[in-house]
Amino acid sequence: FRLDEPWDSEHNLPLSKQLPAVYSAPNTQTPPGTTVMQAVVGDDIGLRPLEKTSFRDFLDGLSNSILVMQVDPDAAVIWSKPEDLEIDMDNPMEHLGNAERGGFHVLMGDGAVRFMTDSVDVDLLKKLLTRAGKEVVNFP
């Protein structure tokens, strides 16, 4: 994969159909080359789009900030395409909760992988999505 070329260049596009194991979800059926593992990207959540986000930008703490989410199969994207799920903070559970039986996996900023149940408290999820909301989080 040539990082100095667009994801859909003549060299990279054929590789887009070969999903690296790190992006796979064994219990999820998606079209070849697609992934349900998506980065959380936004002005106030996860990583900033198109600009550097450093550890010190996570005022809520890396262990209280979701960086990657396992989305529903209907929201899968081509693994190499720079496209991520747009999260509606008024309805953050949209496209979540059907990836695995009973919920979905998230990757926290500190590297921990956690399973969120599909009945997760929406206010808690919103707090975990923001990077600098300065909310108090009681995350079991």
C-alpha positions as CSV (number, residue, x, y, z in Angstrom):
1,F,0.0,0.0,0.0
2,R,1.5,3.3,-1.1
3,L,0.9,5.9,1.6
4,D,2.0,8.7,-0.7
5,E,-0.9,8.0,-3.2
6,P,-4.7,8.3,-2.8
7,W,-6.5,5.2,-1.5
8,D,-8.0,4.6,-4.9
9,S,-4.8,5.0,-7.0
10,E,-4.0,2.3,-9.6
11,H,-1.6,0.7,-7.1
12,N,-3.7,1.0,-4.0
13,L,-7.2,0.2,-5.3
14,P,-6.6,-3.5,-5.9
15,L,-5.3,-3.8,-2.3
16,S,-8.6,-2.3,-1.0
17,K,-10.2,-5.6,-1.5
18,Q,-7.7,-7.3,0.8
19,L,-8.8,-6.6,4.4
20,P,-6.0,-6.6,6.9
21,A,-6.8,-8.9,9.9
22,V,-6.6,-5.9,12.3
23,Y,-9.7,-4.4,10.6
24,S,-11.8,-7.6,10.6
25,A,-14.6,-8.5,12.9
26,P,-14.9,-12.3,12.9
27,N,-18.6,-12.4,13.9
28,T,-19.7,-9.8,11.3
29,Q,-20.5,-10.4,7.6
30,T,-19.6,-7.5,5.3
31,P,-18.7,-7.2,1.6
32,P,-15.0,-8.1,0.8
33,G,-12.6,-5.3,1.7
34,T,-14.9,-3.5,4.1
35,T,-14.6,-2.9,7.8
36,V,-16.9,-2.1,10.7
37,M,-14.0,-0.7,12.7
38,Q,-14.1,3.1,12.3
39,A,-12.3,6.0,13.9
40,V,-14.3,8.5,15.9
41,V,-13.7,11.8,14.0
42,G,-15.2,15.2,14.7
43,D,-14.5,18.7,15.9
44,D,-15.3,17.9,19.6
45,I,-15.1,14.1,19.5
46,G,-12.3,11.6,19.0
47,L,-9.7,12.7,16.5
48,R,-10.0,16.1,14.7
49,P,-10.6,15.9,10.9
50,L,-7.7,17.1,8.8
51,E,-5.6,18.3,11.7
52,K,-3.3,16.9,14.3
53,T,-4.8,15.7,17.6
54,S,-2.3,15.1,20.3
55,F,-2.7,13.3,23.6
56,R,-2.8,16.5,25.6
57,D,-6.0,17.5,23.6
58,F,-7.9,14.7,25.5
59,L,-8.7,16.7,28.6
60,D,-11.2,14.0,29.7
61,G,-8.3,11.5,29.8
62,L,-7.4,8.8,27.2
63,S,-9.1,6.1,29.3
64,N,-12.3,8.1,29.1
65,S,-12.2,8.8,25.3
66,I,-13.4,6.4,22.6
67,L,-11.2,6.5,19.4
68,V,-12.5,3.6,17.4
69,M,-15.9,2.0,17.3
70,Q,-17.4,-1.2,15.9
71,V,-20.3,0.0,13.8
72,D,-23.2,-2.0,12.4
73,P,-22.6,-3.9,9.2
74,D,-24.8,-1.5,7.2
75,A,-22.3,1.3,8.0
76,A,-19.2,-0.7,6.9
77,V,-16.7,1.2,4.7
78,I,-13.8,0.2,2.5
79,W,-10.9,-0.2,4.9
80,S,-8.4,1.9,3.0
81,K,-10.8,4.8,2.1
82,P,-10.5,7.8,4.4
83,E,-14.2,7.6,5.4
84,D,-15.6,7.4,8.9
85,L,-19.0,7.3,10.5
86,E,-20.5,10.7,11.2
87,I,-21.8,10.5,14.7
88,D,-24.9,12.5,15.5
89,M,-24.6,13.5,19.1
90,D,-28.4,13.8,19.3
91,N,-28.6,10.1,18.4
92,P,-25.1,8.6,19.0
93,M,-26.5,5.0,19.0
94,E,-27.4,5.3,15.3
95,H,-25.4,2.6,13.4
96,L,-24.3,1.0,16.7
97,G,-25.5,-2.0,18.7
98,N,-26.0,-4.6,16.0
99,A,-22.3,-5.4,15.3
100,E,-22.2,-8.2,17.9
101,R,-24.8,-10.0,19.9
102,G,-25.7,-7.5,22.6
103,G,-23.5,-4.6,21.7
104,F,-20.3,-3.4,20.1
105,H,-16.6,-3.0,20.8
106,V,-14.8,0.3,21.3
107,L,-11.1,1.2,21.5
108,M,-10.3,3.7,24.1
109,G,-7.5,6.3,23.8
110,D,-5.3,4.4,26.3
111,G,-5.5,1.2,24.1
112,A,-8.1,-0.6,26.2
113,V,-10.8,-2.5,24.2
114,R,-14.2,-2.5,25.9
115,F,-17.5,-4.0,25.0
116,M,-20.4,-1.6,25.2
117,T,-23.8,-3.2,25.6
118,D,-26.6,-2.1,23.2
119,S,-28.4,-0.8,26.3
120,V,-25.5,1.6,27.3
121,D,-26.6,4.8,28.9
122,V,-26.7,7.4,26.0
123,D,-25.4,10.2,28.3
124,L,-22.4,8.0,29.2
125,L,-21.7,7.2,25.6
126,K,-21.8,11.0,24.7
127,K,-19.3,11.7,27.6
128,L,-17.0,8.9,26.3
129,L,-17.1,10.3,22.7
130,T,-16.0,13.8,23.6
131,R,-12.3,14.5,24.1
132,A,-12.5,17.6,26.2
133,G,-16.0,17.8,27.6
134,K,-14.6,17.8,31.1
135,E,-17.5,15.5,32.2
136,V,-17.2,13.2,35.2
137,V,-17.3,9.6,33.9
138,N,-18.2,6.6,36.0
139,F,-17.3,3.9,33.6
140,P,-17.3,0.4,35.1
